[in-house]
Amino acid sequence: MFEIGLLLLIFLLAIFLIGHFFNRKNLNKFLLKEDLISQCFLILSIFFFSNSLINFKADLGNLYTWREVLFLSSIIGLIVSYYFKAILVLIPTLIGIINWWIFQGSDWAFLLKIKTSSILLGTFLIMTTLYVIGNIYEKKIKYKRFAKVYLILGIIAINSALLFLSSEEGLRSFEYMTIGLSFLSSWKITIPLLILAVFLMVLILYSVITKTLSLLEVVFILILILFFGILVFLPQQKIFINGNGPLSDDGLIWAIIFNLIIFFEVLGLIFSGYIRKEVWLINLGTIFLFLLIILKYFDWFFTFLDKSIFFIGAGTLLFGVGWLMERGRRIAVANIKI
């Protein structure tokens, strides 16, 4: 358990550093300002504390589960990160909160045969909350150092989830998610979803009032919330013919929907970088765009299209995106000169 968590931490720290520091100047500035060694010791102490609780679980008569240990460790990590202003501690803490909801919510759903699409909705609400908080922190001097952590983790989590759902394996998971009873049958799932939804709506309203989010961002976020909210009320979906066969008509429609969502999400990320004049945001969006195109080739798209047609279409698409990006760059440069 500890080794898996440590490997996950190292991997996500690497993603964070790559996503946040695209040039040496920013990286050197960060290394000079932050006491990385002390923060690493704080992280390890929380991991050792969690590992100790898990090892003592059987000796204490299984009074608690490893999911409760994960939740407790995440709360402690959140307190420690804010008290010591430890950015690196905040990263695994937020990841731990997301993982706790996924594992604990899935356990509740499994016991009561609830649709796991409700767990997907809760996960999306948490990810979006991170993104909105990151934007709010950008305007707060006291919490500005935490802003990029929330922003980057929120962006990576949301786009990774959408990228997975747009894949063949993701569509199979989505088909499974629609099997079962409504989440309203379980108060353990319903109450957290309502709390998350209300909290997120309050944050969005605050962001609109303080103008920390653009109108287009707010509209796109609300559309995604509505979309994932609709998913939890869907009846069981038949995505593949005979289970392992090709996509059904409904499955093809869902495949198109999920792929369009991730495509426009990535484009919005890139152009948001141009509007905000944030190079790291543009680079992160560009990475996701190339990942999207490459993964689509090796996923299921080429089974519907000839590979030559796929490359022609992808080339045309990239040409159009490149032209739009160049136009955005020129507009941004013109605004800077003004």
C-alpha positions in Angstrom: 0.0 0.0 0.0 2.8 2.4 1.0 4.9 1.5 -2.1 2.0 2.1 -4.4 1.2 5.4 -2.8 4.8 6.5 -3.0 5.1 5.6 -6.7 1.8 7.4 -7.4 3.2 10.5 -5.6 6.4 10.5 -7.6 4.5 10.2 -10.8 2.1 13.0 -10.1 4.9 15.2 -8.7 6.6 14.8 -12.1 3.4 15.7 -13.9 3.0 18.7 -11.7 6.6 20.0 -12.2 6.4 19.4 -16.0 3.0 21.1 -16.2 3.9 24.1 -14.0 7.5 24.7 -14.9 8.0 24.8 -18.6 11.2 26.9 -18.3 14.3 26.8 -16.1 13.7 30.3 -14.7 10.5 29.3 -13.0 11.9 26.1 -11.7 15.0 27.8 -10.2 12.8 30.4 -8.6 10.7 27.6 -7.1 13.7 25.7 -5.8 15.1 28.8 -4.1 11.8 29.8 -2.4 10.6 26.4 -1.2 12.2 24.1 1.3 11.8 20.9 -0.7 13.6 18.7 1.8 11.3 19.6 4.8 8.2 19.2 2.6 9.4 15.7 1.5 9.8 14.7 5.1 6.3 16.0 5.9 4.9 13.9 3.0 6.8 10.8 4.1 5.6 11.3 7.7 2.0 11.3 6.5 2.6 8.2 4.4 4.3 6.3 7.3 1.4 7.4 9.6 -1.1 5.9 7.1 0.9 2.7 6.7 1.1 2.3 10.5 -2.6 2.6 10.9 -3.2 0.0 8.1 -0.8 -2.4 9.7 -2.4 -2.0 13.1 -5.9 -2.5 11.7 -6.0 -6.2 12.3 -4.6 -5.9 15.8 -7.4 -3.5 16.7 -10.1 -5.9 15.5 -10.7 -4.1 12.2 -12.3 -1.1 13.8 -11.7 0.9 10.7 -11.1 0.3 7.0 -8.2 1.4 4.8 -10.6 3.9 3.1 -11.1 5.6 6.4 -7.3 5.7 6.9 -7.0 7.3 3.5 -9.7 9.9 4.4 -8.1 10.7 7.7 -4.6 11.0 6.2 -6.0 13.3 3.5 -7.6 15.6 6.1 -4.3 15.7 8.1 -2.4 16.4 4.9 -4.8 19.3 4.1 -4.3 20.8 7.5 -0.5 20.4 7.3 -0.2 21.9 3.8 -2.1 25.0 4.8 -0.5 25.4 8.2 3.1 25.1 6.8 2.2 26.4 3.4 3.6 23.2 2.0 2.7 23.0 -1.7 4.2 19.5 -2.2 2.1 18.1 0.7 -1.0 19.5 -0.9 -0.6 17.5 -4.1 -0.9 13.9 -2.6 -3.6 15.3 -0.2 -5.9 16.4 -3.0 -5.2 13.1 -4.9 -6.0 11.2 -1.7 -9.4 13.0 -1.4 -10.3 12.1 -5.0 -9.3 8.5 -4.5 -11.2 8.3 -1.2 -14.4 9.3 -2.9 -13.8 6.9 -5.8 -13.1 3.9 -3.6 -15.5 4.6 -0.8 -18.3 5.7 -3.2 -17.8 2.6 -5.3 -18.0 0.4 -2.2 -21.3 2.0 -1.2 -22.6 1.6 -4.8 -21.5 -2.0 -4.9 -23.2 -3.0 -1.6 -26.5 -1.4 -2.6 -26.2 -2.1 -6.4 -26.3 1.6 -7.2 -25.2 2.9 -10.6 -21.6 3.9 -10.5 -22.3 6.8 -12.8 -23.1 8.6 -9.6 -19.5 8.1 -8.5 -18.4 9.5 -11.9 -20.5 12.6 -11.2 -19.0 13.1 -7.8 -15.5 12.7 -9.1 -16.2 15.3 -11.8 -17.6 17.7 -9.2 -14.5 17.4 -7.1 -12.2 17.9 -10.1 -14.1 20.9 -11.2 -14.1 22.3 -7.7 -10.3 22.1 -7.7 -10.2 24.1 -10.9 -12.5 26.8 -9.7 -10.7 27.1 -6.4 -7.4 27.4 -8.3 -8.8 30.3 -10.3 -10.1 32.0 -7.1 -6.7 31.6 -5.4 -5.0 33.3 -8.4 -6.6 36.5 -7.1 -5.8 35.9 -3.4 -2.3 36.9 -2.4 -2.5 34.8 0.8 -3.2 31.6 -1.2 -1.6 32.4 -4.5 1.1 29.8 -4.1 -1.6 27.1 -3.9 -3.3 28.3 -7.0 -1.3 26.4 -9.6 -1.6 23.1 -7.6 -5.4 23.3 -7.7 -5.4 24.5 -11.3 -3.0 21.9 -12.8 -4.4 18.9 -10.8 -7.9 19.9 -11.7 -7.1 20.3 -15.4 -5.1 17.1 -15.6 -7.8 15.1 -13.7 -10.7 16.4 -15.8 -9.0 16.0 -19.2 -7.6 12.5 -18.2 -11.1 11.4 -17.2 -12.7 12.7 -20.4 -9.8 11.1 -22.5 -10.5 7.8 -20.8 -14.3 8.0 -21.4 -13.7 8.7 -25.1 -11.7 5.5 -25.4 -13.0 2.0 -26.1 -12.2 0.8 -22.6 -13.8 3.9 -21.2 -17.0 3.2 -23.2 -17.0 -0.3 -21.7 -16.7 1.2 -18.3 -19.5 3.7 -19.1 -21.8 0.8 -20.1 -21.2 -0.8 -16.7 -21.8 2.5 -14.9 -25.4 2.7 -16.1 -26.3 -0.7 -14.6 -28.1 -0.6 -11.2 -30.4 1.5 -9.1 -30.6 5.3 -8.9 -28.2 7.0 -6.5 -31.3 8.4 -4.7 -31.6 4.9 -3.2 -28.6 5.6 -1.0 -28.4 8.6 1.3 -24.6 7.9 1.7 -24.1 8.8 -1.9 -26.9 11.3 -2.3 -25.9 13.6 0.6 -22.2 14.0 -0.6 -23.3 14.7 -4.1 -25.7 17.4 -3.0 -23.1 19.0 -0.8 -20.5 18.9 -3.6 -23.0 20.3 -6.1 -24.1 23.2 -3.8 -20.5 24.0 -2.8 -19.5 24.1 -6.5 -22.4 26.3 -7.4 -21.5 28.7 -4.6 -17.9 28.8 -5.9 -19.0 29.4 -9.4 -21.3 32.2 -8.3 -18.5 33.8 -6.4 -16.2 33.5 -9.4 -18.8 35.2 -11.6 -19.2 38.1 -9.1 -15.4 38.5 -8.6 -14.7 37.9 -12.4 -12.2 35.2 -11.7 -13.7 33.0 -14.4 -14.6 34.2 -17.9 -18.2 33.9 -19.1 -17.2 31.2 -21.6 -15.5 29.1 -18.9 -18.6 29.4 -16.7 -20.9 28.3 -19.5 -18.7 25.4 -20.4 -18.4 24.2 -16.8 -22.2 24.4 -16.3 -22.8 22.5 -19.6 -20.4 19.7 -18.3 -22.1 19.6 -14.9 -25.5 19.3 -16.6 -24.1 16.6 -18.9 -22.7 14.5 -16.1 -25.8 15.1 -14.1 -27.9 13.7 -16.9 -25.7 10.6 -17.0 -26.7 9.4 -13.5 -30.4 9.3 -14.5 -29.9 7.3 -17.8 -31.3 3.8 -18.0 -28.9 0.9 -18.7 -27.0 1.6 -22.0 -26.1 -1.0 -24.6 -22.8 0.4 -25.9 -21.4 -2.8 -27.6 -23.2 -5.4 -29.6 -23.2 -8.8 -27.7 -20.9 -7.4 -25.1 -17.6 -7.8 -26.9 -18.8 -7.0 -30.4 -18.6 -3.7 -32.3 -20.2 -0.5 -31.2 -24.0 -0.4 -31.3 -25.8 2.6 -32.7 -26.2 4.1 -29.3 -22.6 3.3 -28.5 -21.4 5.1 -31.7 -23.4 8.2 -30.6 -21.9 8.1 -27.1 -18.4 7.7 -28.6 -18.9 10.7 -30.8 -20.3 12.8 -27.8 -17.4 11.9 -25.5 -14.8 12.5 -28.2 -16.3 15.9 -29.1 -16.4 16.9 -25.5 -12.7 16.1 -24.9 -11.7 17.8 -28.2 -13.5 21.1 -27.4 -12.3 20.8 -23.8 -8.7 20.7 -25.0 -9.2 23.5 -27.5 -10.8 25.6 -24.8 -7.8 24.9 -22.6 -5.4 26.2 -25.3 -7.3 29.3 -26.1 -7.8 30.0 -22.4 -4.0 30.1 -22.2 -3.9 32.7 -25.0 -6.6 34.8 -23.4 -4.8 34.7 -20.0 -1.4 34.9 -21.6 -0.3 31.8 -19.7 2.3 29.8 -21.6 2.0 26.7 -19.3 -1.7 26.5 -20.0 -1.1 26.6 -23.8 1.6 24.0 -23.6 -0.5 21.7 -21.3 -3.5 22.0 -23.7 -1.2 21.2 -26.7 0.2 18.1 -25.0 -3.4 16.9 -24.4 -4.3 17.6 -28.0 -1.5 15.5 -29.4 -2.2 12.7 -26.8 -5.8 12.8 -28.0 -4.9 12.4 -31.6 -2.3 9.7 -31.0 -4.5 7.7 -28.7 -7.4 7.9 -31.1 -5.3 6.3 -33.8 -4.3 3.3 -31.5 -7.7 3.1 -29.9 -10.9 2.3 -31.9 -11.2 5.1 -34.4 -9.1 3.3 -37.0 -11.5 0.4 -37.0 -14.1 2.6 -38.6 -11.8 4.5 -40.9 -9.0 3.6 -43.2 -5.7 4.6 -41.7 -4.8 6.9 -44.7 -8.2 8.6 -44.3 -7.5 8.9 -40.5 -4.1 10.6 -41.2 -5.6 13.0 -43.8 -8.4 13.9 -41.4 -6.0 14.3 -38.5 -3.6 16.4 -40.6 -6.5 18.7 -41.7 -7.7 19.0 -38.2 -4.2 19.9 -36.9 -3.7 22.4 -39.7 -7.0 24.1 -38.7 -6.1 24.1 -35.0 -2.6 25.4 -35.8 -4.1 28.2 -37.9 -6.4 29.2 -35.0 -3.6 29.0 -32.5 -1.5 31.3 -34.7 -4.4 33.8 -34.9 -4.7 33.6 -31.1 -1.0 34.3 -30.7 -1.1 37.3 -33.0 -4.1 38.7 -31.1 -2.4 38.2 -27.8 0.8 39.9 -29.0 -1.2 42.8 -30.3 -2.9 43.2 -27.0 0.4 43.2 -25.2 1.7 46.0 -27.5 -1.4 48.1 -26.9 
